[in-house]
């Protein structure tokens, strides 16, 4: 028909290409202070990075990318639990399914029941940041709030797991690295399904709460003991860790004071902050 569209798409494509050459290239990353980053560090440390990790739909899907590199299989919402049972049975390898709190309630429970029924040997790591962070912090049954913000009956993930028949169910704080690693190692020895709930609030929710109270975390800082080995950056990839003048530094604006970097540093070259008034 030789009808010319009102928009010159070729010109737009050329503009996009031109702009892409100017913009800094970087992958999407978990927020500074995100508890999922600590959970992934724990899982890699506990398994030596040799386990298979079916993952799921949520912020934690970003764990697939380096340097975290936790996530071998991603199909659809809720599929991590079901595929973990099949992967474990087919390969005999250590398998850790990763699912978020909201996704667990939405689509993870039926597969967990099936895992108990068939005695599938794998660990289910539920990353519970007490919100549905990826889509805008909507509540879910584990938050104790309804969709309108009114109080509701809180449903605990660990109680649901026990109700499904899982015998090994433990809750850990992902920022308590040694304790969490020990718990995951115990879970890997269970001859059936085991559930570990990694519970710590979303960093964005914590930041909002602190602002409401007129508080702020004092950022961590890198001391002169730093050898510039880059272990912190190469291991956890927190966006608050930056390079300034060829040396590792911490962005004071982005740092939430979670302390993961201090635990990762092999030279104890990152100082602990103190909570201060804004």
Secondary structure, 3 states (H helix, E strand, C coil): CCCCCCCCHHHHHHHHHHHHHHCCCCCCCCCCCCHHHHHHHHHHHHHCCCCECECCCCHHHHHHCCCCCCCCECCCCCHHHHHHHHHHHHHCCCEEEEEEHHHHHHHHHHHHHHHHHHCCCCEEEEEECCCECCCCCECCCCCCECCCCCECCCCCHHHHHHHCCCCEEEEECCCCHHHHHHHHHHHHCCCCCEEEEEECCCHHHHHHHHHHHCEEECCCEECCCCCCCCHHHHHHCCCCEEEECCEEEECCCCCCCCCHHHHHCCCCCEECCCEEEC
